[in-house]
Amino acid sequence: MARPSKIPEQKRRKWGVLNVTATERGVIEKAAAAARQPVNRFIIARTLSGASVVRADWQQNVARLGLAVGLLQEIAAEVRQRAEPIDALRIALELRRVEAALTEPTLSSAADAVSWEC
């Protein structure tokens, strides 16, 4: 018994609108392979899910994470160096500075949070 025909709205047709460089094609093919999907299904799924936005600010995010690591290392070093009990409020304040560094729209004011004196 043959499979029933699809209704016109479900039939796929070739649509030659995607022009990419060899590098872009390679990136798309690798991403599709990593997602274990054919390229066309990968592109459709990413587009329809709204996940196809390319983040141009990834370098800022990496820098913010590096800043957070530095701040957390400074806090940890301070905790290790002190023999007397450390004020919980001060630790909370420093952790808030880490949070601010990660959520700050620009790195200029977040970079100021790196150097703090005890």
N, CA, C and O atoms as a DFTB+ gen file, in Angstrom:
472 C
 N C O
     1  1       0.833      -1.169       0.000
     2  2       0.000       0.000       0.000
     3  2       0.886       1.243       0.000
     4  3       1.802       1.358       0.814
     5  1       0.615       2.154      -0.897
     6  2       1.410       3.371      -1.050
     7  2       1.052       4.391       0.020
     8  3      -0.063       4.426       0.539
     9  1       2.031       5.210       0.325
    10  2       1.821       6.281       1.296
    11  2       0.893       7.335       0.693
    12  3       0.998       7.634      -0.497
    13  1      -0.014       7.903       1.492
    14  2      -0.906       8.930       0.947
    15  2      -0.128      10.189       0.569
    16  3       0.885      10.517       1.186
    17  1      -0.611      10.874      -0.439
    18  2       0.029      12.120      -0.888
    19  2      -0.121      13.201       0.179
    20  3      -1.112      13.249       0.907
    21  1       0.896      14.071       0.249
    22  2       0.825      15.200       1.177
    23  2      -0.101      16.260       0.606
    24  3      -0.267      16.391      -0.607
    25  1      -0.694      17.005       1.515
    26  2      -1.503      18.133       1.059
    27  2      -0.536      19.221       0.579
    28  3       0.615      19.239       1.015
    29  1      -0.969      20.123      -0.302
    30  2      -0.048      21.119      -0.872
    31  2       0.730      21.929       0.168
    32  3       1.886      22.276      -0.072
    33  1       0.123      22.239       1.316
    34  2       0.813      23.034       2.336
    35  2       1.979      22.285       2.978
    36  3       2.866      22.915       3.553
    37  1       1.994      20.965       2.894
    38  2       3.053      20.174       3.512
    39  2       4.166      19.793       2.539
    40  3       5.217      19.308       2.958
    41  1       3.940      20.010       1.245
    42  2       4.953      19.641       0.251
    43  2       6.085      20.660       0.264
    44  3       5.857      21.869       0.318
    45  1       7.293      20.152       0.213
    46  2       8.468      21.026       0.160
    47  2       8.899      21.205      -1.287
    48  3       8.819      20.285      -2.101
    49  1       9.353      22.402      -1.582
    50  2       9.842      22.727      -2.909
    51  2      11.217      23.379      -2.793
    52  3      11.513      24.044      -1.800
    53  1      12.035      23.190      -3.789
    54  2      13.362      23.783      -3.796
    55  2      13.257      25.302      -3.837
    56  3      12.433      25.864      -4.558
    57  1      14.116      25.960      -3.043
    58  2      14.103      27.412      -2.951
    59  2      15.543      27.886      -2.919
    60  3      16.187      27.834      -1.872
    61  1      16.049      28.339      -4.033
    62  2      17.462      28.697      -4.136
    63  2      17.755      30.122      -3.742
    64  3      18.049      30.950      -4.604
    65  1      17.680      30.437      -2.439
    66  2      17.901      31.812      -1.991
    67  2      19.125      31.966      -1.097
    68  3      19.450      33.082      -0.693
    69  1      19.790      30.901      -0.787
    70  2      20.890      30.986       0.170
    71  2      22.223      31.062      -0.562
    72  3      22.638      30.101      -1.212
    73  1      22.882      32.189      -0.457
    74  2      24.205      32.370      -1.048
    75  2      25.204      32.537       0.089
    76  3      25.093      33.466       0.890
    77  1      26.177      31.639       0.157
    78  2      27.153      31.660       1.248
    79  2      28.563      31.485       0.691
    80  3      28.756      30.977      -0.414
    81  1      29.531      31.914       1.476
    82  2      30.928      31.652       1.122
    83  2      31.259      30.217       1.495
    84  3      30.490      29.553       2.189
    85  1      32.390      29.752       1.037
    86  2      32.818      28.396       1.370
    87  2      33.010      28.251       2.881
    88  3      32.693      27.212       3.460
    89  1      33.529      29.296       3.506
    90  2      33.734      29.270       4.958
    91  2      32.402      29.200       5.690
    92  3      32.234      28.397       6.607
    93  1      31.447      30.048       5.283
    94  2      30.127      30.035       5.911
    95  2      29.448      28.685       5.739
    96  3      28.822      28.171       6.666
    97  1      29.577      28.116       4.547
    98  2      28.967      26.808       4.300
    99  2      29.590      25.752       5.208
   100  3      28.890      24.902       5.758
   101  1      30.904      25.812       5.358
   102  2      31.574      24.857       6.240
   103  2      31.101      24.969       7.676
   104  3      30.888      23.958       8.346
   105  1      30.937      26.190       8.148
   106  2      30.468      26.414       9.521
   107  2      29.053      25.856       9.690
   108  3      28.751      25.192      10.682
   109  1      28.191      26.136       8.709
   110  2      26.813      25.653       8.779
   111  2      26.783      24.130       8.739
   112  3      26.046      23.504       9.501
   113  1      27.576      23.531       7.859
   114  2      27.599      22.068       7.756
   115  2      28.114      21.421       9.041
   116  3      27.590      20.393       9.470
   117  1      29.134      22.017       9.654
   118  2      29.648      21.478      10.919
   119  2      28.606      21.580      12.032
   120  3      28.441      20.653      12.824
   121  1      27.902      22.721      12.084
   122  2      26.873      22.905      13.109
   123  2      25.736      21.912      12.905
   124  3      25.211      21.353      13.868
   125  1      25.360      21.695      11.654
   126  2      24.297      20.725      11.357
   127  2      24.742      19.316      11.734
   128  3      23.961      18.544      12.290
   129  1      25.984      18.985      11.435
   130  2      26.502      17.655      11.790
   131  2      26.532      17.481      13.307
   132  3      26.194      16.414      13.820
   133  1      26.934      18.523      14.016
   134  2      26.959      18.461      15.481
   135  2      25.558      18.277      16.048
   136  3      25.374      17.633      17.081
   137  1      24.569      18.851      15.360
   138  2      23.177      18.711      15.789
   139  2      22.555      17.419      15.250
   140  3      21.396      17.112      15.531
   141  1      23.342      16.667      14.473
   142  2      22.886      15.404      13.863
   143  2      21.628      15.615      13.019
   144  3      20.648      14.877      13.125
   145  1      21.692      16.648      12.180
   146  2      20.577      16.966      11.289
   147  2      21.117      17.250       9.895
   148  3      22.253      17.699       9.740
   149  1      20.297      16.985       8.880
   150  2      20.683      17.442       7.542
   151  2      20.733      18.973       7.528
   152  3      20.042      19.623       8.313
   153  1      21.533      19.537       6.656
   154  2      21.734      20.983       6.630
   155  2      20.412      21.725       6.458
   156  3      20.145      22.687       7.179
   157  1      19.586      21.290       5.514
   158  2      18.344      22.030       5.293
   159  2      17.433      21.984       6.520
   160  3      16.813      22.989       6.866
   161  1      17.348      20.837       7.174
   162  2      16.512      20.728       8.373
   163  2      17.087      21.585       9.506
   164  3      16.342      22.203      10.267
   165  1      18.413      21.615       9.606
   166  2      19.084      22.422      10.625
   167  2      18.772      23.904      10.426
   168  3      18.413      24.598      11.377
   169  1      18.908      24.386       9.194
   170  2      18.646      25.799       8.908
   171  2      17.190      26.137       9.194
   172  3      16.900      27.172       9.794
   173  1      16.278      25.278       8.772
   174  2      14.853      25.524       9.003
   175  2      14.552      25.546      10.498
   176  3      13.866      26.446      10.982
   177  1      15.062      24.560      11.228
   178  2      14.793      24.478      12.666
   179  2      15.351      25.688      13.401
   180  3      14.681      26.252      14.266
   181  1      16.568      26.090      13.064
   182  2      17.175      27.241      13.730
   183  2      16.410      28.521      13.428
   184  3      16.217      29.359      14.309
   185  1      15.984      28.667      12.204
   186  2      15.255      29.869      11.813
   187  2      13.886      29.922      12.475
   188  3      13.492      30.962      13.003
   189  1      13.166      28.825      12.452
   190  2      11.822      28.811      13.019
   191  2      11.835      28.898      14.541
   192  3      10.875      29.384      15.139
   193  1      12.904      28.435      15.172
   194  2      12.982      28.498      16.631
   195  2      13.444      29.871      17.117
   196  3      13.378      30.173      18.308
   197  1      13.906      30.687      16.191
   198  2      14.418      31.999      16.576
   199  2      15.841      31.927      17.096
   200  3      16.361      32.926      17.593
   201  1      16.484      30.774      16.997
   202  2      17.828      30.591      17.531
   203  2      18.916      30.887      16.501
   204  3      20.078      30.547      16.723
   205  1      18.563      31.506      15.389
   206  2      19.546      31.732      14.343
   207  2      20.272      33.060      14.484
   208  3      21.043      33.435      13.601
   209  1      20.043      33.772      15.568
   210  2      20.687      35.062      15.775
   211  2      22.160      34.840      16.098
   212  3      22.502      34.063      16.989
   213  1      23.008      35.519      15.378
   214  2      24.444      35.418      15.623
   215  2      24.808      36.461      16.664
   216  3      24.484      37.639      16.512
   217  1      25.479      36.030      17.715
   218  2      25.849      36.948      18.785
   219  2      27.153      37.644      18.418
   220  3      28.214      37.020      18.388
   221  1      27.067      38.924      18.142
   222  2      28.249      39.705      17.804
   223  2      29.020      40.118      19.048
   224  3      30.160      40.571      18.953
   225  1      28.401      39.962      20.215
   226  2      29.042      40.408      21.445
   227  2      29.727      39.271      22.207
   228  3      29.960      39.396      23.410
   229  1      30.049      38.183      21.544
   230  2      30.650      37.049      22.243
   231  2      32.002      37.408      22.851
   232  3      32.366      36.881      23.902
   233  1      32.746      38.298      22.203
   234  2      34.041      38.685      22.765
   235  2      33.851      39.442      24.075
   236  3      34.623      39.259      25.016
   237  1      32.825      40.291      24.141
   238  2      32.531      40.990      25.394
   239  2      32.147      39.988      26.471
   240  3      32.564      40.123      27.621
   241  1      31.363      38.991      26.111
   242  2      30.951      37.992      27.094
   243  2      32.146      37.195      27.613
   244  3      32.232      36.907      28.807
   245  1      33.061      36.842      26.723
   246  2      34.270      36.129      27.155
   247  2      35.097      37.013      28.079
   248  3      35.622      36.542      29.088
   249  1      35.214      38.296      27.735
   250  2      35.965      39.222      28.587
   251  2      35.299      39.355      29.952
   252  3      35.985      39.397      30.973
   253  1      33.971      39.422      29.981
   254  2      33.255      39.517      31.256
   255  2      33.479      38.271      32.102
   256  3      33.655      38.363      33.316
   257  1      33.473      37.116      31.464
   258  2      33.724      35.893      32.222
   259  2      35.145      35.881      32.787
   260  3      35.368      35.446      33.917
   261  1      36.094      36.358      31.997
   262  2      37.467      36.463      32.492
   263  2      37.559      37.413      33.670
   264  3      38.276      37.151      34.635
   265  1      36.837      38.504      33.591
   266  2      36.799      39.468      34.686
   267  2      36.195      38.827      35.933
   268  3      36.698      39.015      37.040
   269  1      35.124      38.075      35.748
   270  2      34.481      37.408      36.888
   271  2      35.430      36.411      37.533
   272  3      35.500      36.321      38.759
   273  1      36.152      35.671      36.727
   274  2      37.114      34.707      37.271
   275  2      38.168      35.438      38.097
   276  3      38.513      35.003      39.196
   277  1      38.676      36.544      37.568
   278  2      39.676      37.326      38.313
   279  2      39.146      37.838      39.634
   280  3      39.833      37.773      40.653
   281  1      37.917      38.351      39.620
   282  2      37.310      38.848      40.855
   283  2      37.099      37.722      41.864
   284  3      37.370      37.886      43.054
   285  1      36.623      36.603      41.389
   286  2      36.407      35.468      42.301
   287  2      37.725      34.954      42.869
   288  3      37.779      34.555      44.032
   289  1      38.785      34.958      42.068
   290  2      40.096      34.543      42.578
   291  2      40.596      35.506      43.645
   292  3      41.184      35.079      44.639
   293  1      40.369      36.799      43.451
   294  2      40.771      37.781      44.463
   295  2      39.995      37.569      45.759
   296  3      40.568      37.635      46.847
   297  1      38.701      37.316      45.643
   298  2      37.881      37.069      46.836
   299  2      38.367      35.815      47.553
   300  3      38.496      35.809      48.778
   301  1      38.636      34.757      46.798
   302  2      39.108      33.504      47.402
   303  2      40.454      33.704      48.092
   304  3      40.682      33.165      49.175
   305  1      41.347      34.475      47.472
   306  2      42.660      34.735      48.089
   307  2      42.489      35.514      49.384
   308  3      43.169      35.238      50.372
   309  1      41.590      36.482      49.381
   310  2      41.333      37.271      50.591
   311  2      40.779      36.386      51.702
   312  3      41.176      36.514      52.861
   313  1      39.874      35.502      51.351
   314  2      39.295      34.600      52.353
   315  2      40.383      33.705      52.938
   316  3      40.420      33.484      54.148
   317  1      41.270      33.188      52.086
   318  2      42.344      32.298      52.564
   319  2      43.363      33.034      53.439
   320  3      43.904      32.442      54.373
   321  1      43.633      34.306      53.156
   322  2      44.667      35.052      53.870
   323  2      44.236      35.513      55.254
   324  3      45.089      35.719      56.117
   325  1      42.990      35.676      55.484
   326  2      42.523      36.238      56.760
   327  2      42.399      35.145      57.823
   328  3      41.771      34.110      57.598
   329  1      43.004      35.394      58.976
   330  2      42.906      34.454      60.085
   331  2      41.624      34.691      60.880
   332  3      41.006      33.741      61.363
   333  1      41.223      35.960      61.017
   334  2      40.013      36.271      61.772
   335  2      38.779      36.058      60.888
   336  3      38.887      35.992      59.663
   337  1      37.622      35.954      61.514
   338  2      36.397      35.766      60.716
   339  2      36.179      36.936      59.755
   340  3      36.454      38.090      60.080
   341  1      35.693      36.615      58.599
   342  2      35.459      37.640      57.574
   343  2      34.005      38.076      57.631
   344  3      33.098      37.262      57.805
   345  1      33.810      39.339      57.483
   346  2      32.477      39.920      57.504
   347  2      31.668      39.425      56.301
   348  3      32.057      39.641      55.153
   349  1      30.547      38.764      56.572
   350  2      29.706      38.211      55.503
   351  2      29.179      39.295      54.583
   352  3      29.010      39.066      53.385
   353  1      28.921      40.459      55.126
   354  2      28.434      41.558      54.304
   355  2      29.470      41.983      53.274
   356  3      29.129      42.302      52.135
   357  1      30.733      41.987      53.677
   358  2      31.800      42.359      52.745
   359  2      31.918      41.344      51.612
   360  3      32.111      41.725      50.457
   361  1      31.805      40.074      51.930
   362  2      31.844      39.035      50.896
   363  2      30.657      39.206      49.953
   364  3      30.812      39.101      48.736
   365  1      29.479      39.467      50.502
   366  2      28.295      39.678      49.672
   367  2      28.492      40.877      48.748
   368  3      28.088      40.837      47.586
   369  1      29.107      41.938      49.257
   370  2      29.372      43.122      48.447
   371  2      30.298      42.784      47.277
   372  3      30.057      43.188      46.139
   373  1      31.340      42.050      47.573
   374  2      32.287      41.690      46.507
   375  2      31.635      40.770      45.477
   376  3      31.894      40.898      44.280
   377  1      30.807      39.863      45.926
   378  2      30.097      39.001      44.985
   379  2      29.120      39.813      44.137
   380  3      28.890      39.492      42.971
   381  1      28.554      40.851      44.715
   382  2      27.671      41.733      43.953
   383  2      28.452      42.470      42.869
   384  3      27.931      42.730      41.784
   385  1      29.704      42.803      43.172
   386  2      30.549      43.442      42.167
   387  2      30.824      42.494      41.006
   388  3      30.896      42.923      39.854
   389  1      30.978      41.221      41.302
   390  2      31.156      40.228      40.245
   391  2      29.897      40.181      39.372
   392  3      29.974      40.177      38.143
   393  1      28.755      40.146      40.027
   394  2      27.488      40.133      39.283
   395  2      27.365      41.372      38.399
   396  3      26.963      41.277      37.240
   397  1      27.710      42.521      38.947
   398  2      27.629      43.762      38.176
   399  2      28.574      43.718      36.977
   400  3      28.233      44.200      35.897
   401  1      29.748      43.146      37.165
   402  2      30.705      43.041      36.064
   403  2      30.162      42.169      34.940
   404  3      30.428      42.425      33.766
   405  1      29.410      41.151      35.297
   406  2      28.853      40.253      34.283
   407  2      27.641      40.839      33.578
   408  3      27.368      40.491      32.429
   409  1      26.918      41.714      34.242
   410  2      25.692      42.255      33.660
   411  2      25.857      43.668      33.128
   412  3      24.922      44.217      32.545
   413  1      27.004      44.257      33.311
   414  2      27.258      45.619      32.852
   415  2      27.215      45.658      31.322
   416  3      27.828      44.809      30.674
   417  1      26.496      46.635      30.724
   418  2      26.408      46.701      29.263
   419  2      27.754      46.940      28.587
   420  3      27.969      46.481      27.465
   421  1      28.654      47.646      29.247
   422  2      29.980      47.862      28.676
   423  2      31.017      47.414      29.673
   424  3      30.765      47.367      30.877
   425  1      32.175      47.089      29.165
   426  2      33.237      46.610      30.041
   427  2      33.993      47.744      30.723
   428  3      34.744      47.493      31.665
   429  1      33.820      48.961      30.284
   430  2      34.610      50.058      30.837
   431  2      34.411      50.199      32.336
   432  3      35.390      50.283      33.077
   433  1      33.154      50.227      32.807
   434  2      32.949      50.373      34.239
   435  2      33.157      49.050      34.957
   436  3      33.483      49.034      36.143
   437  1      32.971      47.934      34.247
   438  2      33.198      46.628      34.882
   439  2      34.682      46.422      35.147
   440  3      35.052      45.775      36.127
   441  1      35.536      46.965      34.284
   442  2      36.967      46.781      34.470
   443  2      37.450      47.454      35.746
   444  3      38.443      47.025      36.333
   445  1      36.763      48.498      36.182
   446  2      37.128      49.177      37.426
   447  2      36.941      48.275      38.636
   448  3      37.583      48.480      39.666
   449  1      36.064      47.272      38.524
   450  2      35.776      46.397      39.643
   451  2      36.908      45.417      39.920
   452  3      36.933      44.780      40.974
   453  1      37.847      45.289      38.981
   454  2      38.928      44.319      39.154
   455  2      39.826      44.688      40.311
   456  3      40.214      43.813      41.085
   457  1      40.164      45.935      40.454
   458  2      41.108      46.329      41.513
   459  2      40.350      46.832      42.724
   460  3      39.732      47.896      42.698
   461  1      40.410      46.050      43.778
   462  2      39.798      46.488      45.026
   463  2      40.778      46.206      46.148
   464  3      41.502      45.211      46.124
   465  1      40.790      47.061      47.095
   466  2      41.727      46.963      48.214
   467  2      41.013      46.507      49.469
   468  3      39.854      46.854      49.700
   469  1      41.710      45.728      50.276
   470  2      41.144      45.266      51.549
   471  2      41.719      46.055      52.689
   472  3      41.368      45.816      53.845
